[in-house]
């Protein structure tokens, strides 16, 4: 989870690469919206924690915990796109 979070924390909030757009094209709109919501929230959380003086490893670990919650939500059909 921490390694996945490290990858999430790189890049700009709201930016999607061509490869990511291509991979997402094979999914339903609900899944894409849920993933976008998670990605944006996790990146914002990381940058907010860094701005407030938290160490990088602490911020990445916090993002990993929240990522686990999003994955659990996806697996248990608790997808809400509000």
N, C-alpha and C positions, 0 to 999 in steps of 0.2 A: 504494500500500500504506500509506503514511504517513497519508493522508487517511482511509482506512478504519480504521486503528488509532486515530486521534483520536476517531472515533465510538464505537469499542469501549470506549475508556477512560472515556467518560461514563456516569454511572449507577451503580447499586448492583450488587454481585455477586449473581447469581442472579435478578435481576428481569427479567421479560418484559412488554412492553407488549401491549395488546390487538391492535394491528396486527401485531406480530411473531408472536403466537400464531396469528392468522388466516393469515398467509403460510406458517407452518410446517405448518399442517393439511393442506396439499397434498403433503407429503413423506412418505417412509417413516420408520418409527420409528428405524431405524439412522442415517439422515441427521440427524434431529432430535437424537438422543442425541450424535452426534459434534459437531454444531454447539454444543450446550449445553456439552459438555466443553471445547471450544475457547474458547468465550466466557468461561466461568468461569476457566479457566486464564490466559487473556490478561489479564482484569481483575485477577485476584489478582497476577499478575506486575507489572502497572503500579503498583498501590497499594503493593506491597512495595518496589519500587524508589523510589517517591516517599518512603515512610516512612524509607528508609535514606539520604535526602539527594541522590538523583540528580536532575538537572534534568529538567523535564517533557519536553523534546524528546528527550533521551537515552532516557527510559523509553518514549516513544511509538515511537521507532525500533526499540527492542528488541522491542516488541510487534509491530511490522510484520514484523520478521524471523521471529518465531515464527508469525505469521499465514500467512506464505508457506509455512511447513512444513505447517501444517494444510491449506492449499489443495492443496499437492502430494499430501498423503496422501489427500485426497478424490478427486483426479483419477486417482491410480494405484491406487485400491481398497485402500489400506492403512488401512482403517477398523478401529480397535480400540477397543472401549468398555469398558475395564477400569477 
